[in-house]
């Protein structure tokens, strides 16, 4: 189940999540938190749903459907976050939190007043959190300008909220031809890598896709190491096989072949 905003352009949010679930062969359900008017370049409008509506969507799904994993994306305001937490706090369902704060286009997707609620309530319920570098800097106060700082911030997140953390490294320019994330899980630190897709024009929705792929793999009861590499490989494949959706505009799209599953590697970092 995905709890997130609707992206009218189809590249991120609910649309990307459900497309990813389908590619993994799992049945996807949703609770929509907001309706956005956007395309890959701009967010023109955000219309949040009432918190009661979001809570009702979640409870109605859970009444009849055996949900194995839940992921959150754009939640937008404190009322919605509190409603999500109130609804899920007694449910023993793995929760993957993508702390969506800023869109690729630069638009703010989380009100400032909601940040404290997200950190104090939602993160405490998470099995995994998947911040990008700007989000991790805001969350931890660590200035991230390289691999060592990524490790410091990821460890801080994992230890503070007692969960797994994937710190996505896409905002750092890679000179090695590798897209590398830092993973902290059960006190250990790992590097999660895939090939870098050169000259890619389809970065919109990468974070949503990664967390949705991880949720889908988790729902399939995949061991955590393989779930991570499958999710990372799926993002690589979706970027490598992007489709043109407008004049000079490309979007991620699920790869047609299963070869993406072998396109990512998880390796333990022994020295920190």
C-alpha positions as CSV (number, residue, x, y, z in Angstrom):
1,X,0.0,0.0,0.0
2,X,1.2,3.5,-0.8
3,X,0.2,6.6,1.1
4,X,1.2,9.5,-1.0
5,X,0.3,12.3,-3.3
6,X,-1.1,12.1,-6.8
7,X,1.3,13.3,-9.6
8,X,-0.9,14.4,-12.5
9,X,2.2,14.1,-14.8
10,X,2.5,10.4,-13.8
11,X,6.2,10.5,-13.1
12,X,6.2,10.3,-9.3
13,X,3.9,9.8,-6.4
14,X,1.0,7.4,-6.4
15,X,1.3,6.8,-10.1
16,X,5.0,5.8,-10.0
17,X,4.3,3.6,-6.9
18,X,1.5,1.6,-8.4
19,X,3.4,1.2,-11.7
20,X,6.3,-0.2,-9.7
21,X,4.1,-2.5,-7.7
22,X,2.6,-3.9,-10.9
23,X,6.1,-4.5,-12.4
24,X,7.0,-6.5,-9.3
25,X,3.9,-8.6,-9.6
26,X,2.3,-7.4,-6.3
27,X,-1.2,-6.0,-5.9
28,X,-1.1,-2.3,-5.1
29,X,-3.5,-0.3,-2.9
30,X,-3.4,3.4,-2.2
31,X,-4.4,6.3,0.1
32,X,-4.1,9.6,-1.6
33,X,-2.9,12.5,0.6
34,X,-3.0,15.3,-2.0
35,X,-3.7,16.1,-5.6
36,X,-0.9,17.9,-7.3
37,X,-1.0,19.7,-10.7
38,X,2.4,19.0,-12.0
39,X,4.7,17.8,-14.8
40,X,8.4,16.9,-14.7
41,X,9.4,20.6,-14.7
42,X,6.9,22.3,-12.3
43,X,4.4,21.9,-9.6
44,X,1.6,24.5,-10.2
45,X,-0.8,23.6,-7.4
46,X,-1.1,21.3,-4.4
47,X,-4.6,20.4,-3.0
48,X,-4.2,18.4,0.2
49,X,-7.1,16.1,1.2
50,X,-8.6,16.3,4.6
51,X,-6.8,14.3,7.2
52,X,-10.0,12.4,7.9
53,X,-10.2,11.3,4.3
54,X,-6.7,10.0,4.3
55,X,-7.3,8.0,7.5
56,X,-10.6,6.6,6.1
57,X,-8.9,5.4,2.9
58,X,-6.3,3.6,5.0
59,X,-8.7,1.9,7.4
60,X,-11.1,1.0,4.6
61,X,-8.3,-0.8,2.8
62,X,-7.0,-2.6,5.9
63,X,-10.5,-3.8,6.8
64,X,-10.6,-6.3,3.9
65,X,-7.2,-6.4,2.3
66,X,-4.1,-8.3,3.7
67,X,-1.5,-5.6,3.3
68,X,2.0,-6.9,3.8
69,X,4.0,-3.6,3.5
70,X,3.1,0.1,3.6
71,X,5.2,2.9,2.1
72,X,4.6,6.6,2.6
73,X,5.6,9.4,0.2
74,X,4.3,13.0,0.1
75,X,2.2,13.7,3.2
76,X,2.3,17.5,3.0
77,X,1.1,18.7,6.4
78,X,1.1,17.8,10.1
79,X,-2.6,16.9,10.2
80,X,-2.2,14.2,7.6
81,X,1.0,12.8,9.2
82,X,-0.8,12.6,12.6
83,X,-3.8,10.9,11.0
84,X,-1.5,8.4,9.3
85,X,0.3,7.7,12.6
86,X,-2.9,7.4,14.5
87,X,-4.2,4.9,12.0
88,X,-1.1,2.7,11.8
89,X,0.4,2.9,15.2
90,X,-1.2,-0.4,16.4
91,X,-0.7,-2.2,13.1
92,X,2.1,-4.7,12.8
93,X,2.9,-3.9,9.2
94,X,6.4,-3.0,8.0
95,X,6.5,0.7,7.1
96,X,8.9,2.3,4.6
97,X,9.1,6.1,4.9
98,X,10.3,8.2,2.0
99,X,10.4,11.7,3.7
100,X,9.3,13.6,0.6
101,X,10.1,17.2,1.3
102,X,11.1,18.9,-2.0
103,X,10.2,18.0,-5.6
104,X,12.8,17.6,-8.3
105,X,11.5,20.8,-9.7
106,X,12.2,22.6,-6.4
107,X,8.7,22.9,-5.1
108,X,8.1,22.4,-1.4
109,X,6.1,19.2,-0.8
110,X,6.1,19.3,3.1
111,X,5.1,22.2,5.2
112,X,7.7,23.3,7.7
113,X,5.4,22.8,10.6
114,X,5.1,19.2,9.6
115,X,8.7,18.3,9.8
116,X,8.8,18.0,13.6
117,X,5.8,15.7,13.5
118,X,7.3,13.5,10.8
119,X,10.6,13.1,12.8
120,X,9.0,12.5,16.2
121,X,6.1,10.3,15.2
122,X,6.4,8.7,11.7
123,X,10.1,8.0,11.8
124,X,9.7,6.2,15.1
125,X,7.3,3.8,13.4
126,X,9.4,3.1,10.4
127,X,11.2,-0.1,9.4
128,X,13.2,1.8,6.8
129,X,13.6,5.4,5.9
130,X,14.9,6.6,2.5
131,X,16.1,10.2,2.6
132,X,18.0,11.9,-0.2
133,X,21.0,14.2,0.6
134,X,19.1,17.5,1.1
135,X,16.5,15.7,3.3
136,X,19.3,14.0,5.4
137,X,21.0,17.3,5.9
138,X,17.8,18.8,7.2
139,X,17.0,15.8,9.4
140,X,20.5,15.4,10.9
141,X,22.1,18.8,10.6
142,X,25.1,17.2,8.9
143,X,26.6,19.0,5.9
144,X,26.9,16.2,3.3
145,X,29.6,16.8,0.7
146,X,31.1,13.4,0.3
147,X,31.0,9.7,1.2
148,X,32.2,10.1,4.8
149,X,29.5,12.6,5.6
150,X,26.9,10.4,4.0
151,X,28.0,7.6,6.3
152,X,27.8,9.9,9.3
153,X,24.3,11.1,8.5
154,X,23.0,7.6,7.6
155,X,24.3,6.2,10.9
156,X,22.8,9.1,12.8
157,X,19.4,8.4,11.2
158,X,19.5,4.6,11.8
159,X,20.6,4.9,15.4
160,X,18.2,7.7,16.3
161,X,15.1,6.0,15.0
162,X,16.2,2.4,15.4
163,X,15.5,1.5,11.7
164,X,17.2,0.8,8.5
165,X,18.3,3.8,6.5
166,X,19.1,4.2,2.8
167,X,20.7,7.6,2.2
168,X,20.4,8.2,-1.5
169,X,23.5,9.7,-3.1
170,X,22.0,11.0,-6.4
171,X,22.6,14.6,-5.5
172,X,26.4,14.1,-5.4
173,X,28.1,14.2,-8.7
174,X,29.8,10.8,-9.3
175,X,33.1,10.7,-11.1
176,X,33.3,6.9,-10.9
177,X,30.5,6.0,-13.2
178,X,28.6,4.5,-10.2
179,X,25.4,5.6,-8.5
180,X,26.1,4.9,-4.8
181,X,23.8,5.0,-1.8
182,X,24.8,4.4,1.8
183,X,22.8,1.8,3.8
184,X,22.8,1.4,7.6
185,X,21.1,-1.7,9.0
186,X,21.4,-3.3,12.4
187,X,24.6,-1.4,13.2
188,X,26.4,-2.2,10.0
189,X,27.2,0.1,7.1
190,X,26.9,-0.9,3.4
191,X,27.3,0.7,0.0
192,X,24.5,0.1,-2.5
193,X,25.7,0.6,-6.1
194,X,24.4,0.5,-9.6
195,X,25.9,1.8,-12.9
196,X,25.4,5.5,-13.5
197,X,23.0,6.2,-16.4
198,X,24.9,8.9,-18.4
199,X,23.0,11.8,-19.9
200,X,19.8,10.7,-18.2
201,X,16.8,13.2,-18.6
202,X,14.5,11.2,-16.4
203,X,15.4,11.9,-12.7
204,X,11.8,12.8,-11.7
205,X,10.4,10.1,-9.5
206,X,13.6,8.1,-8.6
207,X,13.0,8.4,-4.9
208,X,9.4,7.3,-5.1
209,X,10.4,4.4,-7.4
210,X,13.1,3.2,-5.1
211,X,11.0,3.1,-1.9
212,X,8.1,1.5,-3.9
213,X,10.4,-1.2,-5.2
214,X,11.7,-1.9,-1.8
215,X,8.2,-2.1,-0.4
216,X,7.2,-4.5,-3.2
217,X,10.2,-6.7,-2.7
218,X,9.5,-6.7,1.1
219,X,5.9,-7.7,0.5
220,X,7.2,-10.7,-1.5
221,X,9.1,-11.7,1.7
222,X,12.5,-11.2,-0.1
223,X,15.5,-11.2,2.2
224,X,16.5,-7.6,3.0
225,X,19.9,-7.7,1.1
226,X,18.2,-8.9,-2.1
227,X,15.3,-6.5,-1.6
228,X,17.7,-3.6,-1.5
229,X,19.6,-4.7,-4.7
230,X,16.4,-5.5,-6.5
231,X,15.1,-2.0,-5.7
232,X,18.3,-0.3,-6.7
233,X,18.5,-2.4,-9.9
234,X,14.9,-1.6,-10.7
235,X,15.6,2.2,-10.5
236,X,18.7,1.7,-12.8
237,X,16.6,-0.3,-15.3
238,X,13.8,2.3,-15.2
239,X,16.3,5.1,-16.0
240,X,18.1,3.1,-18.6
241,X,14.8,2.3,-20.4
242,X,13.2,5.7,-20.0
243,X,10.5,6.8,-22.5
244,X,10.0,10.1,-24.2
245,X,6.7,11.6,-23.0
246,X,7.0,15.1,-24.6
247,X,9.4,17.2,-26.7
248,X,12.8,16.6,-25.0
249,X,11.1,15.2,-21.9
250,X,11.8,11.7,-20.7
251,X,10.3,9.7,-17.8
252,X,11.3,6.6,-16.0
253,X,9.5,3.4,-17.0
254,X,9.7,-0.2,-15.7
255,X,12.2,-2.2,-17.7
256,X,10.7,-4.9,-19.9
257,X,13.3,-7.6,-19.0
258,X,14.3,-9.0,-15.6
259,X,18.0,-8.3,-16.2
260,X,17.8,-5.2,-14.0
261,X,17.8,-7.5,-10.9
262,X,21.6,-8.2,-11.5
263,X,22.5,-4.5,-12.0
264,X,23.1,-3.6,-8.3
265,X,25.5,-4.6,-5.6
266,X,25.5,-4.3,-1.8
267,X,28.9,-4.4,-0.1
268,X,29.7,-4.0,3.5
269,X,31.9,-1.1,4.5
270,X,34.4,-2.5,7.0
271,X,36.2,0.7,8.1
272,X,34.4,3.8,9.1
